[in-house]
């Protein structure tokens, strides 16, 4: 049986004949998954709020109009907090399970948001942002694996793709909250948006233990009976294991055993095999791509970009910021539904080509606008249109796809560690952007955009030659793309090793036969 037929077999068996919202156990599962689902909301709220409060006159006066490297420090302190979490977050997720780090993250983020909202000076505001970044690092490392490992198999690609779009849900709330308060004549104009940053973390901290633990983590830690009960309750709606549950348990167990046979227990395992070196490259470079393609010029410094093209009215800046976040959320959410229809490579390549075209035109319009004395309104409008076009293509793949794709690329034993590498790459590139972007924009203006045009050309080549397609494969099946025939034989030797009874092997054979006939 070919790899595609294997994938189709799994989906054929795992998909229910009814709509999921009419199946009580699937409806209950998906409602519970909303708790970790909103993890990326925290990062989106932070970035958009930071954009918004830069347009708030009271905030500028309270903190003495930060600019240049000081503004870069303000942006980067959240990322520095994330970097500090990286040595601890994967250890916590692999040792204690996926839920405890989410609870810890919620407590830290609530603390950070409270300090930020109560800030009496710039140092206190910076400290609050550090704690928000620290909690965000724990949250990002644990929430995405829990979502991907617990979701119903045929729902996983869409669920994990839509997961990252919640970044824009947070950005929308922050943008419009700031728009609603920026006219207030006192410091509550920025304290209220700062305090709202804790809202989702309160929700997650109170409810996270209603969510079942990851079955893959339970099996990896010798708690197969508990994992079986969870899969029975939430995937099959039965008291005893049926064919679906036995097949999943066998597949997860054999995949984990294969990974352990390679001694996949440390970061060094990324260097020990050709497949893992390929994984490491994809994971790390993806973290750089989604930060070094020009998006951070808008995500954190929209006010600077708009002032550069002559849009200085604070209300207009706030309206553009709020409208952009709504637009981004709509495009990213629509694109997330296409991950299984169009495939990962098609989305990534189309996204990169589109961003390259939009950014090139954006650069040309900005250059021409600066060459003209006092600029030209139509050119400024053109730049704003190109910003929207750039983000349309960015959100075609770069927002919905990373977590969904990386959860497929990474095997269980390297999943938390791989996401940590991905986050480290994001943080490092983000810190660079945070310090360099405001200084470079003030010094070079539109000429700085050329750097990102060149970067997009490089990323297009990298994606074309190194990013494999993973559409239609389960989390365990993707390993054959990287590890070859050995992984395929080990992972799918279910009849001989994964199933304890001859009766179970007969059931799998029956399902395979049905799939072949179909």
C-alpha positions in Angstrom: 0.0 0.0 0.0 1.4 3.4 -0.9 1.9 6.2 1.6 -1.1 8.1 0.1 -3.3 5.1 0.4 -2.1 4.6 4.0 -3.1 8.2 4.8 -6.5 7.8 3.1 -7.0 4.6 5.0 -6.5 6.4 8.3 -8.8 9.3 7.3 -11.5 6.9 6.0 -11.5 5.0 9.3 -11.2 8.0 11.6 -13.7 10.3 10.0 -17.3 10.1 11.3 -20.2 9.9 8.9 -22.0 12.7 10.7 -21.1 16.4 11.2 -19.0 16.7 14.3 -21.3 19.1 16.0 -24.0 16.4 16.0 -21.8 13.9 17.7 -21.8 14.5 21.4 -18.3 13.3 22.3 -16.7 15.2 19.4 -18.6 18.4 20.3 -17.5 18.1 23.9 -13.9 17.5 22.8 -13.8 20.5 20.4 -15.3 22.8 23.0 -12.7 21.8 25.5 -9.9 22.3 23.0 -10.9 26.0 22.8 -9.1 26.4 26.1 -5.6 25.8 24.7 -6.8 27.0 21.3 -6.6 30.7 22.3 -2.9 30.6 23.3 -1.7 32.6 20.3 -4.2 35.3 21.2 -1.7 36.5 23.8 1.0 37.3 21.3 -1.4 39.0 18.9 -2.8 41.2 21.6 0.7 42.2 22.8 1.9 43.3 19.3 -1.2 45.2 18.4 -1.5 46.9 21.8 2.1 48.1 21.4 1.2 49.5 18.0 -1.9 51.2 19.5 -0.4 52.8 22.6 2.4 54.4 20.5 -0.5 56.6 19.1 -1.7 57.4 22.6 -0.6 60.9 23.6 -0.9 60.2 27.3 1.4 57.2 27.1 3.9 59.2 25.1 4.0 61.8 27.8 4.1 59.4 30.7 7.1 57.6 29.3 8.8 60.7 27.7 8.3 59.8 24.0 10.5 56.7 23.7 12.2 56.3 20.3 15.1 54.6 18.6 16.9 52.0 20.7 14.7 52.7 23.7 11.6 51.9 21.7 13.4 48.8 20.5 14.0 47.7 24.1 10.3 48.2 24.8 9.4 45.9 21.9 12.1 43.3 22.6 11.6 42.9 26.3 8.6 40.6 25.7 10.8 38.5 23.4 13.7 38.5 25.9 11.2 37.0 28.4 10.4 34.3 25.9 14.1 33.5 25.4 14.5 33.1 29.2 11.6 30.5 29.1 13.2 28.4 26.4 15.5 26.1 28.5 12.6 25.4 30.9 9.5 25.2 28.8 10.2 22.0 26.8 11.4 20.3 30.0 8.2 21.2 31.8 6.0 20.0 28.8 7.8 16.7 28.4 8.2 16.0 32.1 5.0 17.1 33.7 2.6 17.0 30.8 1.1 19.6 28.5 -1.4 21.1 31.1 0.9 22.2 34.0 3.0 24.6 31.9 -0.2 26.2 30.6 -1.4 26.9 34.1 2.0 28.3 35.1 2.0 30.5 31.9 -1.4 31.9 32.8 -0.2 32.9 36.3 2.9 34.6 34.9 1.0 36.4 32.2 -1.6 37.7 34.6 1.2 38.9 36.9 2.9 40.7 33.9 -0.2 42.3 32.7 -1.0 43.6 36.2 2.5 45.1 36.6 2.3 46.7 33.1 -1.1 48.2 33.7 0.0 49.6 37.1 3.4 50.9 35.8 4.5 54.2 37.3 7.7 54.5 35.3 9.3 53.1 32.1 11.2 50.4 34.1 8.0 49.0 35.6 6.3 48.9 32.2 9.3 47.0 30.8 9.2 44.5 33.7 5.6 43.7 33.0 6.4 43.0 29.4 9.2 40.7 30.4 6.8 38.6 32.5 4.3 38.5 29.6 7.0 37.2 27.3 8.2 34.6 29.9 4.7 33.2 30.3 4.1 33.3 26.6 7.2 31.0 26.1 5.7 28.4 28.4 2.3 28.7 26.8 3.5 28.4 23.2 5.6 25.3 23.9 2.7 23.4 25.6 -0.6 24.6 24.1 0.1 23.7 20.5 1.3 20.1 21.2 -1.7 19.5 23.4 -4.1 20.7 20.7 -2.4 18.7 18.0 -2.1 15.5 20.0 -5.6 15.5 21.5 -7.6 16.7 18.5 -9.7 14.1 16.5 -7.4 13.0 13.7 -9.4 14.2 10.7 -9.9 17.6 12.5 -6.3 18.1 13.4 -5.0 19.9 10.2 -7.8 22.5 10.3 -7.7 22.9 14.1 -4.0 23.5 14.2 -4.1 25.8 11.2 -6.8 28.0 12.7 -4.9 28.0 16.0 -2.4 30.5 14.9 -5.0 32.8 13.4 -6.1 33.6 17.0 -3.0 35.9 17.0 -5.2 38.2 15.0 -8.2 37.7 17.3 -6.0 39.2 20.1 -4.7 41.9 17.7 -8.3 42.9 16.9 -9.3 43.2 20.5 -6.1 45.2 21.3 -6.4 47.5 18.3 -10.0 48.5 18.9 -9.6 48.6 22.7 -6.9 51.1 22.2 -9.0 53.0 19.7 -11.8 53.2 22.2 -9.5 54.6 25.0 -6.9 56.7 23.2 -8.9 59.9 23.6 -9.1 59.6 27.4 -7.3 62.5 29.0 -5.5 60.4 31.6 -3.3 57.3 31.9 -6.2 54.9 31.8 -6.1 55.5 28.0 -3.2 52.9 28.0 -3.7 51.1 31.4 -7.1 49.6 30.3 -5.7 47.9 27.1 -2.7 46.8 29.2 -5.0 45.2 31.8 -7.1 43.5 29.2 -4.1 41.5 28.1 -4.7 39.2 31.1 -8.3 38.3 30.1 -7.6 35.1 28.1 -5.0 33.9 30.6 -7.6 34.1 33.4 -9.8 31.9 31.3 -7.1 29.4 30.5 -5.7 29.2 34.1 -9.2 28.5 35.5 -10.3 25.9 33.0 -7.1 24.1 31.7 -7.6 21.1 33.9 -11.0 20.4 32.4 -9.0 19.5 29.2 -7.7 15.9 29.0 -4.0 15.3 29.0 -2.2 14.5 25.7 -2.7 10.7 24.9 0.8 10.7 23.3 2.4 12.1 26.5 0.5 9.5 28.6 1.7 6.6 26.4 5.2 7.9 26.4 5.1 8.0 30.2 3.7 4.4 30.7 0.1 5.5 31.2 -1.4 3.7 28.2 -4.6 2.7 30.1 -5.3 6.4 30.9 -4.7 7.3 27.3 -7.0 4.6 26.1 -9.8 5.8 28.3 -9.4 9.4 27.0 -9.4 8.2 23.4 -12.5 6.0 24.1 -14.4 8.9 25.7 -13.5 11.7 23.3 -12.7 10.0 19.9 -15.1 7.1 19.9 -17.7 7.9 22.5 -17.4 4.3 23.9 -16.6 2.7 27.3 -14.3 0.0 25.8 -11.7 0.4 23.0 -13.1 -0.1 19.5 -11.1 -0.5 16.2 -10.4 3.2 16.0 -8.9 3.5 19.5 -6.9 0.2 19.2 -5.5 1.5 15.9 -4.5 4.9 17.3 -2.9 3.3 20.4 -0.9 0.9 18.3 0.2 3.6 15.9 1.3 6.0 18.7 3.0 3.2 20.6 5.0 1.9 17.6 6.0 5.5 16.6 7.3 6.3 20.1 9.2 3.0 20.2 10.8 3.8 16.9 11.9 7.2 18.2 13.3 5.7 21.3 15.2 3.2 19.3 17.0 6.2 17.9 17.6 7.5 21.4 15.5 10.6 20.7 15.9 12.1 24.2 17.9 15.3 23.7 18.5 18.1 21.3 21.6 16.2 20.0 19.2 13.8 18.4 18.5 16.5 15.8 22.1 16.1 14.6 22.3 12.2 14.6 20.3 11.3 11.5 19.8 12.8 8.1 16.1 13.0 8.6 16.4 14.9 11.9 19.0 17.3 10.5 16.4 18.1 7.7 13.8 18.6 10.4 16.0 20.9 12.4 16.7 23.0 9.3 13.0 23.3 8.4 12.0 24.1 12.0 14.7 26.8 12.6 14.5 28.5 9.2 10.7 28.6 9.4 11.1 30.7 12.6 13.3 33.1 10.8 11.1 33.3 7.6 7.9 34.3 9.4 9.8 37.2 11.2 12.2 38.3 8.5 9.9 38.8 5.6 8.8 42.4 6.4 5.8 41.7 8.6 7.4 43.1 11.7 7.7 46.5 10.1 3.9 46.7 10.5 3.4 44.4 13.5 5.3 46.7 15.9 6.1 49.9 14.0 3.0 50.7 11.9 3.0 54.3 13.4 6.6 54.9 12.1 5.7 53.5 8.6 2.6 55.7 8.4 4.4 58.8 9.5 7.0 58.2 6.9 4.4 58.4 4.1 2.7 61.5 5.6 -0.1 59.9 7.6 0.3 61.6 10.9 -3.3 61.9 12.3 -3.5 59.7 15.4 -7.1 58.7 14.8 -6.4 57.7 11.2 -3.4 55.6 12.4 -5.6 53.9 14.9 -8.3 53.2 12.3 -5.8 51.8 9.8 -4.4 49.5 12.6 -7.8 48.3 13.6 -8.9 47.7 10.0 -5.7 45.9 9.2 -6.2 43.4 12.0 -9.8 42.7 11.0 -8.6 42.1 7.4 -5.7 39.9 8.6 -8.0 37.7 10.7 -10.5 37.2 7.8 -7.7 36.2 5.3 -5.9 34.0 7.8 -9.0 32.2 8.9 -10.2 31.6 5.3 -6.7 30.3 4.3 -6.6 27.9 7.3 -9.5 26.0 5.8 -7.4 25.4 2.6 -4.4 23.6 4.1 -5.7 20.1 3.2 -7.2 21.1 -0.1 -4.2 23.0 -1.6 -1.3 21.4 0.3 1.4 23.0 2.4 3.9 23.7 -0.4 1.4 25.4 -2.6 0.3 27.7 0.2 3.9 28.6 1.2 5.2 29.2 -2.3 2.1 31.3 -3.3 2.4 33.3 -0.1 6.1 34.1 -0.6 5.8 35.1 -4.3 2.8 37.3 -3.4 4.7 39.0 -0.6 7.7 39.6 -2.8 5.6 41.3 -5.5 3.7 43.4 -2.9 6.8 44.5 -1.0 8.6 45.4 -4.2 5.7 47.7 -5.3 5.5 49.1 -1.7 9.2 50.0 -1.8 8.9 51.7 -5.1 5.9 53.8 -4.0 7.6 54.8 -0.7 10.7 55.8 -2.6 8.8 58.0 -5.1 6.8 59.5 -2.3 9.9 60.6 -0.4 11.5 62.0 -3.5 8.6 64.4 -4.0 8.5 67.6 -1.9 5.9 67.1 0.9 5.0 63.8 -0.7 1.9 62.9 -2.6 -1.3 61.7 -1.0 -2.1 59.2 -3.8 1.3 57.5 -3.3 0.7 57.3 0.5 -2.6 55.7 -0.2 -0.8 53.3 -2.6 1.6 52.3 0.2 -1.3 51.6 2.5 -3.0 49.4 -0.2 0.3 47.5 -0.7 0.6 47.0 3.1 -2.9 45.3 3.0 -1.8 43.3 -0.1 1.4 42.2 1.6 -0.6 40.9 4.6 -3.1 39.2 2.4 -0.3 37.0 1.0 1.4 36.8 4.4 -1.7 35.4 5.9 -2.3 33.0 3.1 0.3 30.7 4.7 2.7 32.3 7.2 0.1 32.8 9.9 -2.1 29.7 9.7 0.5 27.1 8.6 3.6 27.2 10.9 2.2 25.3 13.9 0.1 22.9 11.8 3.1 22.1 9.6 5.7 21.8 12.4 3.4 19.5 14.4 3.5 17.2 11.4 7.2 17.5 10.7 8.3 16.8 14.3 7.9 13.3 15.9 6.5 13.1 19.4 9.8 12.9 21.3 11.2 15.9 19.5 7.9 17.9 19.3 8.3 20.1 22.4 12.0 20.6 21.7 11.4 21.4 18.1 8.8 24.0 18.9 11.4 25.5 21.3 13.9 25.7 18.5 11.2 27.3 16.3 10.4 29.8 19.1 14.1 30.5 19.7 14.5 31.3 16.0 11.5 33.6 16.1 12.7 35.4 19.3 16.2 35.9 17.9 15.0 37.3 14.6 12.4 39.3 16.5 14.9 40.8 18.9 17.1 41.7 15.9 14.1 43.4 14.2 13.0 45.0 17.5 16.4 46.8 17.9 17.3 47.4 14.3 13.9 48.3 12.7 13.1 51.5 14.5 16.7 52.8 14.1 17.0 51.7 10.4 13.6 53.2 9.6 14.5 56.5 11.0 17.9 56.5 9.3 17.2 54.9 6.0 13.5 55.3 5.5 12.3 53.4 2.4 15.8 52.2 1.5 15.6 49.8 4.5 12.7 48.0 2.7 15.2 46.6 0.1 16.6 44.3 2.8 13.3 42.5 3.1 12.9 42.3 -0.7 16.2 40.4 -0.9 15.2 38.3 2.1 12.0 37.2 0.4 13.9 36.1 -2.7 16.1 33.9 -0.5 13.1 32.5 1.4 11.4 31.5 -1.8 14.4 29.4 -2.8 14.6 27.8 0.6 11.0 26.8 0.7 11.0 25.4 -2.9 14.1 23.2 -2.3 13.7 22.1 1.3 10.1 22.1 2.5 8.4 18.7 1.8 4.7 18.2 1.3 2.9 16.5 4.3 -0.8 16.7 3.2 -2.9 13.6 3.9 -0.6 12.0 6.4 -1.1 11.4 10.1 1.4 12.7 12.7 3.2 9.3 12.7 3.1 8.8 8.9 5.1 12.0 8.2 8.2 10.4 9.7 8.6 8.3 6.5 9.0 11.6 4.6 12.1 12.4 6.6 13.3 9.0 7.8 12.5 6.8 4.9 11.5 3.2 4.6 12.8 2.2 8.1 10.4 4.5 9.8 7.5 3.3 7.6 8.2 -0.3 8.4 8.5 0.3 12.1 5.6 2.6 12.5 3.2 0.4 10.5 4.1 -3.0 11.7 0.9 -2.8 13.7 -0.3 -6.3 13.0 2.8 -8.0 14.3 3.8 -5.7 17.2 1.3 -2.9 17.9 -1.9 -5.0 18.5 -1.9 -7.4 21.3 -4.6 -9.8 19.9 -5.0 -11.6 16.7 -8.6 -10.4 16.6 -7.3 -6.8 16.4 -5.0 -7.5 13.5 -8.0 -9.0 11.7 -9.9 -5.8 12.3 -7.1 -3.7 10.8 -6.9 -6.0 7.8 -10.6 -5.6 7.3 -10.3 -1.8 7.4 -7.4 -1.9 4.9 -9.4 -4.1 2.6 -12.4 -1.6 2.7 -10.0 1.3 1.9 -8.6 -0.6 -1.1 -12.1 -1.3 -2.4 -13.0 2.3 -1.9 
